């Protein structure tokens, strides 16, 4: 049984070698190579490169985030570059960028056939303010904002609103509306003050009239009257004590304070 | 023109002088020259000795302060000073002689020429200061010289000596037809604690003590006719509002304020059962209101569109009110009936007038006025006749002078003056003489003199 298998292996080898020799001998010669056609117009410029793709993804980012530029240029090129500091690039590629402001990138592909450009823009927006506990960064206090309101000044023994007081109170009115809106439940006190000259008793009445005149003016401009209170200090709380017109005028006023 | 002005000035000066005499005559009941009084130093025995300086000074100041007699200087007295009636010798018959103080005529004759004299001595018995005092009418024309002979006792210290001096002086002044201010009280505003509070003191400025402790701005004290209560204005609850306190003991009687941005300048009615005051309750400040001591039953009296403040009811008639108003321009003093009718302006309209205060007689009115001075420079005036509107001027530009208030005796006035450089309380006689500073600490103002 063993002798019979040996016999068939040898026989296959012989047969194979005969075939191999016979194939080699019978191979046909290859055809002559095709002669390439000469270019019809030798001077004609080659086609310009084609910018198949130039994108920025995503196109809008917040400051601190990044965007990816992708591009693909076909055709014969000698140089491909992207401005804004990216520099020379390959025909196909991508580049991560993180501009701090909105930036337009320009890809310039130059080849024997000419130059092509394409742009991609990354819009950069400011990030939202970080959420921090109010303790570390308090908002502007109502005292500060009320302290910025302008006093209304008056003539001696008068409670009519003068033109300069009218201007001041008109500005105060819009500020007051904003303050009362930002601080629900707050109440603003309008203090009436007088200079040192009239009697203290009479001046308590005069100061009340000055505060009321200022309040009436403000409510006519739409400031809610139920959020305004008046108090007269007469000449009990002067802000200066000199006996001259400059100081007297400073004391003849309606002044704002935060209610308790 | 210049001549005319000079003449007018001279004429008004003469007229003012005339009026000044009138007011003295009206108030005290004696016209013309003041009687002359001598008070030689009293001596003390034993423990009483060391308190005699205080005693003699207090007696002298009280009699002088009463303002109804002329004090004859001690340098004009004879050398011998009697201490009791038996020290006087019986005058010898024959022509008048001088015996160095042993005769009453030594005192009634020149140089002292006394109409009256007080003398006496003090001693200490069982720890009690005992003063024996005599008051004599020294004039040779009277039959009985002795007006007063009395013993006074006090604790054996300076306070006791001061007490007996006050009481003796009170009797002397009463015997001369005057009223002593001893035992009366002056309420006032002081800022010496840093905040304006109500304080009280004796008429000589002694015994100053704090009444309120609001730690706010507390002003405008006024005392009730019987002296048992005070009303005032305070910011203690926010806007200016009225308070009524009893004074002995000091207690808040809980006046209920009507809802208003201003309730101020309270004053008691003559019966002490109501107050009149100024309020913005009906709109613009202020109308004159009247209300009970609990704040109930209030009703408006005045009805103007101007500032009406400082109502004061005539203490004698109870039927008219003087008050301050800006209805005709600068603040002036007006009067009206208790129902608000018959309004009449009392001050002529020039300058600014304030602080009306009725004389106890109900016939005159002290007030502050800037007439003749720059705006704000008030002086004390007295309107001596509310029908003719005649007036006299008591202060003359010695700083600002405001807030006059009559003493119950009708002879003295207390007021605020800046003449010492800051606002302080002063007293003076009704003719403007004998100004005396009563306070020194902090700012002091708005005195109200009551029982």
HADDOCK unambig.tbl for C-alpha pairs under 7 A between the chains (distance, minus, plus):
assign (segid A and resid 197 and name CA) (segid B and resid 375 and name CA) 6.38 0.50 0.50
assign (segid A and resid 197 and name CA) (segid B and resid 376 and name CA) 3.89 0.50 0.50
assign (segid A and resid 198 and name CA) (segid B and resid 376 and name CA) 5.66 0.50 0.50
assign (segid A and resid 199 and name CA) (segid B and resid 354 and name CA) 6.37 0.50 0.50
assign (segid A and resid 201 and name CA) (segid B and resid 265 and name CA) 6.86 0.50 0.50
assign (segid A and resid 201 and name CA) (segid B and resid 309 and name CA) 6.79 0.50 0.50
assign (segid A and resid 202 and name CA) (segid B and resid 309 and name CA) 6.30 0.50 0.50
assign (segid A and resid 205 and name CA) (segid B and resid 285 and name CA) 5.34 0.50 0.50
assign (segid A and resid 205 and name CA) (segid B and resid 286 and name CA) 6.33 0.50 0.50
assign (segid A and resid 205 and name CA) (segid B and resid 307 and name CA) 6.12 0.50 0.50
assign (segid A and resid 208 and name CA) (segid B and resid 285 and name CA) 6.44 0.50 0.50
assign (segid A and resid 209 and name CA) (segid B and resid 284 and name CA) 6.46 0.50 0.50
assign (segid A and resid 209 and name CA) (segid B and resid 285 and name CA) 6.40 0.50 0.50
assign (segid A and resid 230 and name CA) (segid B and resid 261 and name CA) 6.81 0.50 0.50
assign (segid A and resid 231 and name CA) (segid B and resid 239 and name CA) 5.82 0.50 0.50
assign (segid A and resid 231 and name CA) (segid B and resid 261 and name CA) 6.26 0.50 0.50
